[in-house]
Amino acid sequence: MASIARVLIVGGGIAGQTLAVALARRGIFCETVEIKPDFQIVGAGMYVQGNALRALREIGVVEAIVERGWHPADDRFFTADVNGARLAHSRVPRIAGPELPATVTIRRRVLHDILQEAVGRTGVRVRMGATVAAIDDDPAAAGVAVRFSDGTADIFDLVVGADGIRSSVRTMLFGRSDPVFTGYANWRVTLPKPADLDAITWMMGRGKSLGIIPIAADHLYLAGVTKEPGNPRYDRAELPRLMREKFAEFGGAAPALLVQVQRPEQVVYTAIEEVTQPAPWHRGRVVLVGDAVHASAPFWAQGASMAIEDVIVLAELIATGRPAEDILPQWMARRYDRAVWVQQGSLETGERGHREGPGVYEAITAYLAANMPKEVAARFAKFAEPI
Ligand SMILES: Cc1cc2nc3c(=O)[nH]c(=O)nc-3n(C[C@H](O)[C@H](O)[C@H](O)COP(=O)(O)OP(=O)(O)OC[C@H]3O[C@@H](n4cnc5c(N)ncnc54)[C@H](O)[C@@H]3O)c2cc1C
């Protein structure tokens, strides 16, 4: 059984780019194949939580993330009622070290650019506009034979499926399984940030919620959650009006921001889906990471963190020089429980916060006012555990 000297990464997203840099820094050959001809990053902003920052220290991009993103100076995160009145705040611990913020919020495009620049510095080849057409992992063969969509072929010691929620590698390994709609949708828009708005606040409404999240000195994103029974397909032209209407009940800073949502291209509407893949997440010398195998609802804002942790652990194990057959079960042992805990906890938090019915709103807001800080502290204590 040979050590892993050549790795193919399928997917140049957050997990794929992080893995490429982590492997290159350890002197392990890899190449990436990305289906998009160029990176059109859909989305507004995102949280890069402390456990992701800790993992990303390994690839030397944390300073750029802190510099080009935003964070509250005192690491406090607020929960508010539908009128914008504060119910509670959580002071999130600094997992990545005392000198780094607890969490950074950043434009998705900027995070992608930082990772892409880091890949560029390594010289790792990224084939754009191509994918894998077939994977032949004959145990008797010295390596995994891969045929690409452009007709070329090559042999690798390990193939990593980092190809996101609709992973083709997952289908090749385990047969087709579509992501499951959770019943919720997310409405996101990036807007100019008023100079005096300097806090991250989630407002709880009746069966819906709205976050106001700075992502740079001059920008913020609004992230709203609604229940969408039947997973409707909205006409793109209607999205600004629908977003304004659906969140019209929110007060505080919301009305002055929502009124700026006027153009269809401003609004990113996403039906929230999950991937729950039974263990093991590998077969032979092929493994799935990130959303390809455990895409979760974003109520804990941890999907990218889990994807990043997945590949940092994988790179560490690959660098031990042991064969795929040895390291993949170890990788599972270090990743499965944690990723499933996030997936289940995140959805439970979302479901608890978006219930409806007589007296429910009052019960939810009273619960959050009383319990939010200790619940967040307990959750982040677990995120702080070594991976
Ligand atoms: C509304 C919403 C808000 C979120 N907010 C947060 C947040 O605040 N913080 C957080 O940590 N997470 C958040 N997440 C989750 C986060 O976006 C994902 O968990 C993360 O992007 C997963 O990274 P990935 O690399 O596994 O997949 P992706 O980022 O999806 O990357 C997959 C890549 O593979 C490529 N690809 C697809 N198919 C193929 C193929 N066949 N061949 C080659 N390439 C292929 C894609 O083009 C893409 O570049 C949120 C998710 C949603 C839906």
Ligand as a Chemical Component Dictionary entry (heavy atoms), coordinates in Angstrom:
data_LIG
# 
_chem_comp.id                   LIG 
_chem_comp.type                 NON-POLYMER 
_chem_comp.pdbx_formal_charge   0 
_chem_comp.three_letter_code    LIG 
# 
loop_
_chem_comp_atom.comp_id 
_chem_comp_atom.atom_id 
_chem_comp_atom.alt_atom_id 
_chem_comp_atom.type_symbol 
_chem_comp_atom.charge 
_chem_comp_atom.model_Cartn_x 
_chem_comp_atom.model_Cartn_y 
_chem_comp_atom.model_Cartn_z 
_chem_comp_atom.pdbx_ordinal 
LIG C1  C1  C 0 -28.097 30.730 2.723   1  
LIG C2  C2  C 0 -26.805 30.156 3.179   2  
LIG C3  C3  C 0 -26.015 30.871 4.081   3  
LIG C4  C4  C 0 -24.820 30.304 4.545   4  
LIG N1  N1  N 0 -24.057 31.028 5.413   5  
LIG C5  C5  C 0 -22.923 30.469 5.899   6  
LIG C6  C6  C 0 -22.115 31.195 6.825   7  
LIG O1  O1  O 0 -22.417 32.314 7.211   8  
LIG N2  N2  N 0 -20.995 30.566 7.301   9  
LIG C7  C7  C 0 -20.640 29.306 6.906   10 
LIG O2  O2  O 0 -19.624 28.769 7.387   11 
LIG N3  N3  N 0 -21.370 28.623 6.004   12 
LIG C8  C8  C 0 -22.484 29.176 5.489   13 
LIG N4  N4  N 0 -23.213 28.492 4.562   14 
LIG C9  C9  C 0 -22.740 27.173 4.095   15 
LIG C10 C10 C 0 -21.571 27.298 3.126   16 
LIG O3  O3  O 0 -21.888 28.154 2.055   17 
LIG C11 C11 C 0 -21.192 25.924 2.574   18 
LIG O4  O4  O 0 -21.170 24.993 3.617   19 
LIG C12 C12 C 0 -19.824 25.960 1.885   20 
LIG O5  O5  O 0 -19.866 26.779 0.751   21 
LIG C13 C13 C 0 -19.413 24.544 1.497   22 
LIG O6  O6  O 0 -18.185 24.574 0.805   23 
LIG P1  P1  P 0 -17.844 23.449 -0.275  24 
LIG O7  O7  O 0 -16.494 23.774 -0.791  25 
LIG O8  O8  O 0 -18.105 22.116 0.317   26 
LIG O9  O9  O 0 -18.925 23.628 -1.407  27 
LIG P2  P2  P 0 -19.079 24.845 -2.414  28 
LIG O10 O10 O 0 -18.632 26.095 -1.783  29 
LIG O11 O11 O 0 -20.469 24.764 -2.932  30 
LIG O12 O12 O 0 -18.064 24.517 -3.606  31 
LIG C14 C14 C 0 -18.276 23.452 -4.503  32 
LIG C15 C15 C 0 -17.516 23.754 -5.780  33 
LIG O13 O13 O 0 -17.556 22.605 -6.625  34 
LIG C16 C16 C 0 -17.886 23.001 -7.947  35 
LIG N5  N5  N 0 -18.523 21.844 -8.613  36 
LIG C17 C17 C 0 -19.813 21.425 -8.508  37 
LIG N6  N6  N 0 -19.984 20.314 -9.231  38 
LIG C18 C18 C 0 -18.792 20.011 -9.799  39 
LIG C19 C19 C 0 -18.323 18.976 -10.647 40 
LIG N7  N7  N 0 -19.139 17.991 -11.040 41 
LIG N8  N8  N 0 -17.038 18.991 -11.042 42 
LIG C20 C20 C 0 -16.193 19.964 -10.637 43 
LIG N9  N9  N 0 -16.576 20.971 -9.835  44 
LIG C21 C21 C 0 -17.849 20.996 -9.405  45 
LIG C22 C22 C 0 -18.801 24.187 -7.755  46 
LIG O14 O14 O 0 -18.871 24.982 -8.926  47 
LIG C23 C23 C 0 -18.115 24.909 -6.583  48 
LIG O15 O15 O 0 -17.092 25.771 -7.019  49 
LIG C24 C24 C 0 -24.412 29.019 4.080   50 
LIG C25 C25 C 0 -25.196 28.333 3.169   51 
LIG C26 C26 C 0 -26.375 28.876 2.721   52 
LIG C27 C27 C 0 -27.218 28.092 1.748   53 
# 
loop_
_chem_comp_bond.comp_id 
_chem_comp_bond.atom_id_1 
_chem_comp_bond.atom_id_2 
_chem_comp_bond.value_order 
_chem_comp_bond.pdbx_ordinal 
LIG C1  C2  SING 1  
LIG C2  C3  SING 2  
LIG C2  C26 DOUB 3  
LIG C3  C4  DOUB 4  
LIG C4  N1  SING 5  
LIG C4  C24 SING 6  
LIG N1  C5  DOUB 7  
LIG C5  C6  SING 8  
LIG C5  C8  SING 9  
LIG C6  O1  DOUB 10 
LIG C6  N2  SING 11 
LIG N2  C7  SING 12 
LIG C7  O2  DOUB 13 
LIG C7  N3  SING 14 
LIG N3  C8  DOUB 15 
LIG C8  N4  SING 16 
LIG N4  C9  SING 17 
LIG N4  C24 SING 18 
LIG C9  C10 SING 19 
LIG C10 O3  SING 20 
LIG C10 C11 SING 21 
LIG C11 O4  SING 22 
LIG C11 C12 SING 23 
LIG C12 O5  SING 24 
LIG C12 C13 SING 25 
LIG C13 O6  SING 26 
LIG O6  P1  SING 27 
LIG P1  O7  DOUB 28 
LIG P1  O8  SING 29 
LIG P1  O9  SING 30 
LIG O9  P2  SING 31 
LIG P2  O10 DOUB 32 
LIG P2  O11 SING 33 
LIG P2  O12 SING 34 
LIG O12 C14 SING 35 
LIG C14 C15 SING 36 
LIG C15 O13 SING 37 
LIG C15 C23 SING 38 
LIG O13 C16 SING 39 
LIG C16 N5  SING 40 
LIG C16 C22 SING 41 
LIG N5  C17 SING 42 
LIG N5  C21 SING 43 
LIG C17 N6  DOUB 44 
LIG N6  C18 SING 45 
LIG C18 C19 SING 46 
LIG C18 C21 DOUB 47 
LIG C19 N7  SING 48 
LIG C19 N8  DOUB 49 
LIG N8  C20 SING 50 
LIG C20 N9  DOUB 51 
LIG N9  C21 SING 52 
LIG C22 O14 SING 53 
LIG C22 C23 SING 54 
LIG C23 O15 SING 55 
LIG C24 C25 DOUB 56 
LIG C25 C26 SING 57 
LIG C26 C27 SING 58 
# 
